[in-house]
Amino acid sequence: MTRRRVLVVSNEVVGARMAGPGIRSWRLAQELTSRHEVTLVVPNEPELEVPGLRVVRARADDDAAIGRLLGEADAVVTQRLSPRLMLRVARSRVLSVYDLYSPVRLENAPAAREAPAGQARHERTVLAANAVAEEIVLRSGDAFICASERQRDFWLGCLSALGRLDHRSFRRDPTLRALLDVVPFGIEPEPPAPGPAAKGVLRGIGPTDTLLLWPGGVWNWLDPLTVVRAVGSLRERRPDVRLLFLGVRHPNPRVEPTEAAARAVGLSRELGLLGEVVFFQEQWVPYAERGRFLLEADVAVSAHLDTLESRLSFRTRLLDCFWAGLPIVATGGDELADRAASRGGAVTVPAGDEVAFAAALEGVLADRDALPHMQRALAPLREELLWPRVAEPLARLVEQQGEPLLVPGGRRLLGRQLAARARWSLEVRGGAGLAARAAATLAAPFRGDGSRT
């Protein structure tokens, strides 16, 4: 085994409250410490400690700070860096491994399609900027990881379209696992700890109520409205049922509340459910405390829109349900819901079908034997997806030697990205914002290859 100096750069907050990207960076960094010397870079003041893991603060788009840290590294693992820095790393001997587990463009596409006329142009601009950044990632990375075989098929197609599946890749490894391998989001080896959470604690949720839990954020590519309507239709037949959304406001203060969350709150109010049947936890539950809510809940609910994002998603909210043995009723079509349903740990229904969702909920709640059977069925999935097991391919990838990589059209890509960012600045911040961005770009020193650092 070759011990390497690995830099893991998180694009999201890592701390007491974390979203999926922050959790993934944090746990992958921990697993890599068993074989490598690891530094985790986080955009916030470090709050968590792990023996053998160095944690430093810097934003992923801070080229100067990240550049200094890269000078001490053999490999870097991240979702993305700034476009300039990704192109610079490609020319170096630092091995770059980019994490493609969250297809950002596919997640944001529904927002662009459904946005009001005045906002649609802005959403299209965001998609265009993300598209260029994604192309730079795929052209400049030495290796990549994703969360499932479905995702791997998709990303292999993207890499092939960009000419990355060349003779060198096949000669090095005919399976192409050395270029792109599967590293699922994982599950904690230690079981969750019980304790009081919602029942008899949160106002309106009694100690004997039946608790349905939406165990994650309310993103625009999800479908909370179908769940709210389904629960509303059960109100007369199951007056004991309560629905709790576990977190609305993102732990990163720069992330605005989503339109989906606002619509879910509005619909709950319109149907007379808000604060009586449907409840929203405004602040995210601390990461270390989420197990109490999962163990206390009776059934988890998850619903999404019928989009390509669903086909390629890897719903981390469902992994927590596997961890806690919490039965699931969900929209079918995504990797984890379908896998849980095939094992008997979940019931899936068609997208947008509130009648089917309500019937599925009523069925599992009425069958005395259903919930224990579903709990037992989730145990094998938990064992298959433990963090030490799923991180193994990444530990092997970072042991490869980095070689300078020629990125065709690098200057052109950088120009396109700068233009997309300029359009975004103009639309969001007006002329003053565009001027400020131009000044910052011009202030960046030129490199010998004609780009700016």
C-alpha positions in Angstrom: 0.0 0.0 0.0 1.3 3.5 -0.9 0.5 6.0 1.8 -0.5 9.3 0.1 -1.1 12.9 1.3 -4.8 13.4 0.4 -6.7 16.7 0.5 -10.5 16.3 0.8 -12.2 19.6 0.0 -15.8 20.0 1.1 -18.1 22.3 -1.0 -20.6 22.4 1.9 -20.6 23.2 5.6 -19.2 20.4 7.9 -20.4 20.7 11.5 -23.2 19.9 13.9 -25.8 20.5 11.2 -24.9 19.1 7.7 -26.4 18.5 4.3 -25.5 15.5 2.2 -22.4 16.9 0.5 -20.9 18.0 3.8 -21.6 14.6 5.4 -20.1 12.8 2.5 -16.9 14.8 2.5 -16.6 14.4 6.3 -17.1 10.6 6.3 -15.0 9.9 3.3 -12.1 11.9 4.9 -12.5 9.8 8.0 -12.4 6.5 6.2 -9.3 7.5 4.2 -7.3 8.2 7.4 -6.9 4.4 7.9 -4.6 4.3 4.9 -3.5 7.8 4.1 -2.5 11.2 5.6 -5.7 13.3 5.2 -6.5 17.0 5.4 -10.2 18.0 5.3 -10.9 21.5 4.0 -14.3 23.0 5.2 -15.8 26.4 4.4 -16.8 27.1 8.0 -15.0 27.2 11.4 -14.1 23.6 12.2 -16.4 22.1 14.8 -15.8 18.3 14.6 -12.7 16.4 15.5 -11.4 12.9 14.5 -8.1 11.5 15.6 -5.6 11.5 12.7 -7.7 13.9 10.6 -6.4 17.5 10.1 -9.3 19.9 9.5 -8.7 23.4 8.1 -10.9 26.2 7.0 -11.0 27.5 3.4 -13.7 27.9 0.8 -13.4 25.6 -2.2 -13.3 28.6 -4.6 -10.5 30.3 -2.7 -7.7 29.6 -5.2 -4.9 31.0 -3.1 -5.7 29.0 0.1 -6.5 25.8 -1.8 -3.5 26.2 -4.0 -1.2 26.4 -1.0 -2.7 23.2 0.4 -2.4 21.4 -2.9 1.3 22.2 -2.8 1.5 19.7 0.1 -0.8 17.0 -1.4 -0.4 14.0 -3.6 -4.2 13.8 -4.3 -7.3 15.9 -4.0 -10.9 14.6 -3.6 -13.8 17.1 -4.1 -17.0 17.7 -5.9 -15.4 20.7 -7.7 -12.9 23.5 -7.3 -13.0 26.9 -9.1 -12.7 26.4 -12.9 -9.3 28.1 -13.0 -7.9 25.9 -10.2 -9.3 22.7 -11.7 -7.5 23.4 -15.0 -4.3 24.2 -13.0 -4.5 21.0 -11.1 -4.9 19.1 -14.3 -1.5 20.3 -15.5 0.1 19.2 -12.2 1.1 15.9 -10.8 -1.5 16.1 -8.1 -4.1 13.4 -8.7 -7.6 14.8 -8.9 -10.6 12.7 -8.0 -13.9 14.4 -8.5 -17.1 13.2 -6.8 -20.1 13.0 -9.2 -22.6 11.5 -6.7 -24.9 14.6 -6.9 -25.8 15.4 -10.6 -26.3 19.2 -10.0 -27.7 20.0 -13.4 -30.3 17.3 -13.2 -31.4 18.5 -9.8 -31.8 22.1 -10.9 -33.5 21.4 -14.2 -37.0 21.1 -12.7 -36.6 24.6 -11.1 -35.8 26.1 -14.5 -38.8 24.4 -16.1 -41.3 25.4 -13.5 -40.0 28.9 -12.6 -42.2 31.9 -13.1 -41.5 33.9 -16.3 -39.5 36.6 -14.5 -37.3 34.0 -12.8 -36.9 31.5 -15.7 -34.1 33.4 -17.3 -32.1 33.4 -14.1 -32.6 29.7 -13.7 -31.4 29.1 -17.3 -28.3 31.2 -16.5 -27.6 29.1 -13.5 -28.0 25.9 -15.5 -25.6 27.2 -18.2 -22.9 28.1 -15.6 -23.3 24.6 -14.0 -23.0 23.0 -17.4 -19.7 24.7 -18.1 -18.3 23.9 -14.7 -19.4 20.3 -15.1 -17.6 20.0 -18.4 -14.4 21.3 -16.8 -14.7 18.7 -14.1 -15.1 15.9 -16.6 -12.3 17.1 -18.9 -9.8 17.8 -16.2 -10.2 15.0 -13.6 -7.8 12.1 -13.3 -10.4 9.9 -11.8 -14.1 10.1 -10.7 -16.5 8.5 -8.2 -20.3 8.3 -8.2 -22.9 6.7 -6.0 -24.4 3.8 -8.1 -24.1 1.7 -11.2 -27.0 3.7 -12.8 -25.0 6.9 -12.2 -21.8 5.2 -13.6 -23.5 4.4 -16.8 -24.7 8.0 -17.2 -21.3 9.5 -16.4 -19.4 7.0 -18.7 -21.6 8.3 -21.5 -20.7 11.9 -20.6 -17.0 11.0 -20.5 -17.2 9.2 -23.8 -18.9 12.2 -25.5 -15.9 14.3 -24.3 -13.3 11.8 -25.6 -12.2 10.7 -22.2 -12.6 6.9 -22.9 -9.4 6.7 -25.0 -6.8 4.0 -25.6 -4.8 5.0 -22.5 -7.8 4.5 -20.2 -8.6 1.1 -21.6 -4.9 0.0 -21.5 -4.6 1.0 -17.9 -7.9 -0.8 -16.9 -10.3 -2.4 -19.4 -13.1 -2.1 -16.8 -12.5 1.6 -16.5 -12.8 1.4 -12.8 -9.5 3.2 -12.5 -11.2 6.1 -14.2 -14.7 6.0 -12.7 -15.7 3.8 -9.8 -18.8 3.5 -7.6 -18.6 4.8 -4.0 -22.1 4.9 -2.6 -23.1 7.3 0.2 -22.6 5.2 3.3 -24.2 4.2 6.6 -22.7 4.6 10.1 -21.5 1.4 11.6 -22.8 2.3 15.1 -26.6 2.1 15.5 -28.6 5.2 16.3 -29.1 6.0 20.0 -32.7 6.2 21.3 -34.1 9.2 23.1 -37.0 11.7 23.2 -37.4 13.5 19.9 -40.9 14.6 18.7 -43.6 12.5 20.4 -44.7 14.3 23.5 -42.0 16.9 22.9 -43.1 19.0 19.9 -46.3 20.8 20.5 -49.2 19.1 18.6 -47.5 15.6 18.5 -48.7 13.4 21.3 -46.7 10.5 22.9 -49.1 7.9 21.3 -49.5 9.5 17.9 -48.4 7.7 14.7 -45.5 9.7 13.4 -44.7 9.9 9.7 -41.2 11.4 9.1 -39.9 13.3 6.0 -36.2 12.6 6.9 -34.3 15.3 5.0 -34.4 18.6 3.2 -37.3 19.8 1.0 -35.6 20.3 -2.3 -37.2 21.5 -5.5 -36.8 18.2 -7.3 -38.8 16.5 -4.6 -42.6 16.3 -4.2 -43.8 17.2 -0.7 -47.2 18.3 -1.9 -48.3 14.7 -2.8 -47.4 13.6 0.7 -49.2 16.5 2.4 -52.3 15.8 0.3 -52.2 12.1 1.1 -51.9 12.7 4.8 -54.7 15.2 4.6 -57.0 12.6 3.0 -56.2 10.2 6.0 -57.2 12.8 8.6 -60.8 11.4 9.1 -59.8 7.7 9.1 -56.5 8.1 11.0 -56.8 11.1 13.4 -53.7 9.9 15.2 -51.4 10.4 12.2 -48.9 13.3 12.3 -46.4 14.3 9.5 -43.1 15.9 10.5 -40.7 17.5 8.0 -37.3 17.1 9.7 -35.6 20.2 8.3 -36.5 23.2 6.2 -33.7 25.8 6.4 -30.4 24.6 5.0 -27.4 24.6 7.5 -25.5 26.7 5.0 -26.8 30.3 5.6 -26.0 31.2 2.0 -28.6 28.7 0.7 -32.1 30.3 0.5 -35.2 28.3 1.5 -36.6 26.3 -1.5 -39.7 27.0 -3.4 -40.8 23.4 -2.7 -40.7 24.0 1.1 -42.7 27.2 0.8 -45.3 25.4 -1.3 -45.5 22.6 1.2 -46.1 25.0 4.1 -48.6 27.0 2.0 -50.6 23.8 1.1 -50.6 22.6 4.7 -52.0 25.9 5.8 -54.6 25.9 3.0 -55.8 22.4 3.9 -56.0 23.3 7.6 -53.3 20.8 8.5 -50.4 23.1 9.6 -49.6 22.8 13.2 -52.3 20.2 13.8 -51.4 17.3 11.4 -48.4 18.6 9.5 -45.3 20.1 11.2 -42.1 21.6 9.9 -38.9 21.7 11.8 -37.5 25.0 10.7 -33.8 24.4 11.7 -32.1 21.2 10.7 -31.8 18.6 13.4 -28.1 18.3 14.5 -26.4 15.4 12.7 -25.6 13.5 15.9 -29.3 13.8 17.0 -31.1 12.6 13.9 -31.2 9.0 15.1 -33.6 9.8 17.9 -36.2 11.0 15.4 -35.7 8.0 13.1 -36.1 5.5 15.9 -39.2 7.3 17.3 -41.0 7.5 13.9 -43.3 4.8 12.7 -42.9 5.3 8.9 -40.6 7.4 6.7 -42.1 9.1 3.7 -40.3 10.3 0.6 -41.6 11.6 -2.7 -40.1 13.0 -5.9 -41.1 14.4 -9.2 -41.0 12.2 -12.3 -37.7 13.4 -13.8 -34.3 12.1 -14.9 -32.9 13.2 -11.6 -35.1 10.5 -9.9 -33.7 7.8 -12.1 -30.1 8.8 -11.2 -30.5 9.9 -7.7 -29.1 8.2 -4.6 -31.4 9.4 -1.8 -29.3 9.8 1.3 -32.5 10.4 3.4 -33.4 6.7 2.7 -30.0 5.5 3.9 -30.8 6.9 7.4 -34.0 4.9 7.3 -31.9 1.7 6.5 -29.6 2.7 9.4 -32.5 3.0 11.9 -34.7 0.2 10.5 -37.5 2.6 9.7 -40.1 1.3 7.1 -40.6 3.5 4.1 -43.4 4.6 1.8 -42.0 6.4 -1.2 -42.3 7.3 -4.8 -40.7 4.5 -6.9 -38.1 4.9 -9.6 -35.0 6.0 -7.7 -32.2 3.5 -6.8 -32.7 3.2 -3.1 -36.5 3.2 -2.9 -36.6 0.4 -5.6 -33.9 -1.6 -3.8 -35.7 -1.3 -0.4 -39.0 -2.3 -2.0 -37.4 -5.4 -3.7 -36.2 -6.5 -0.3 -39.6 -5.8 1.4 -38.5 -2.8 3.4 -40.5 -0.2 1.5 -43.7 0.3 -0.4 -43.4 2.3 -3.6 -46.1 4.2 -5.5 -46.2 6.1 -8.8 -45.0 9.7 -8.9 -47.6 12.3 -8.1 -50.3 9.8 -7.1 -51.7 11.1 -3.8 -54.4 8.4 -3.7 -51.9 5.6 -4.1 -49.7 7.2 -1.5 -52.5 7.5 1.0 -53.5 3.9 0.4 -50.0 2.6 0.9 -49.7 4.5 4.2 -53.0 3.3 5.4 -52.2 -0.3 4.4 -48.9 -0.5 6.2 -50.2 1.2 9.3 -53.3 -1.1 9.5 -51.3 -4.3 9.1 -50.0 -5.3 12.5 -47.3 -7.5 11.0 -46.2 -5.2 8.2 -44.0 -2.8 10.0 -41.9 -5.4 11.9 -41.4 -7.3 8.7 -40.3 -4.2 6.9 -37.9 -3.3 9.7 -36.2 -6.8 9.4 -36.0 -6.5 5.7 -33.9 -3.4 5.9 -31.1 -5.0 8.0 -29.2 -6.6 5.0 -29.2 -3.3 3.2 -27.6 -1.6 6.2 -24.8 -4.1 6.3 -24.1 -3.7 2.5 -23.7 0.1 2.7 -21.5 0.7 5.8 -19.0 3.5 5.4 -15.9 1.4 5.8 -17.1 -0.9 3.0 -18.3 1.6 0.5 -15.2 3.8 0.8 -12.8 1.1 -0.3 -12.7 2.0 -4.0 -11.8 5.6 -3.2 -8.9 4.5 -1.0 -7.6 2.6 -4.0 -8.1 5.4 -6.5 -6.1 7.9 -4.5 -3.1 5.5 -4.6 -2.7 6.0 -8.3 0.0 8.4 -9.6 -1.1 11.7 -10.9 0.1 12.8 -14.4 -0.2 16.1 -16.1 -3.3 16.1 -18.3 -3.9 18.2 -21.4 -7.4 19.8 -21.3 -8.3 20.6 -24.9 -10.0 24.0 -25.2 -9.2 25.0 -21.6 -9.1 28.7 -22.3 -12.3 28.5 -24.3 -14.0 26.7 -21.4 -12.8 29.3 -18.9 -14.1 32.1 -21.1 -17.5 30.5 -21.4 -17.6 30.0 -17.6 -16.6 33.6 -17.0 -19.3 34.8 -19.4 -21.9 32.7 -17.7 -20.9 34.0 -14.3 -21.0 37.6 -15.6 -24.6 37.0 -16.9 -25.5 35.7 -13.5 -24.0 38.7 -11.7 -25.8 41.1 -14.0 -29.2 39.4 -13.5 -28.9 39.0 -9.7 -26.8 42.0 -8.7 -27.3 44.4 -11.6 -24.6 46.6 -13.2 -22.8 47.2 -9.9 -22.5 43.5 -9.3 -21.2 42.9 -12.8 -18.6 45.7 -12.3 -17.5 44.2 -9.0 -17.0 40.8 -10.6 -15.1 42.3 -13.5 -12.8 44.1 -11.1 -12.1 40.9 -9.1 -11.3 39.0 -12.3 -8.9 41.7 -13.5 -7.2 41.9 -10.1 -6.3 38.2 -10.3 -2.7 37.8 -11.5 -1.9 36.3 -14.9 -0.1 33.0 -15.1 2.4 32.1 -17.7 -0.1 30.1 -19.8 -2.3 33.2 -20.2 -5.0 32.3 -17.7 -5.7 34.0 -14.4 -5.2 32.3 -11.0 
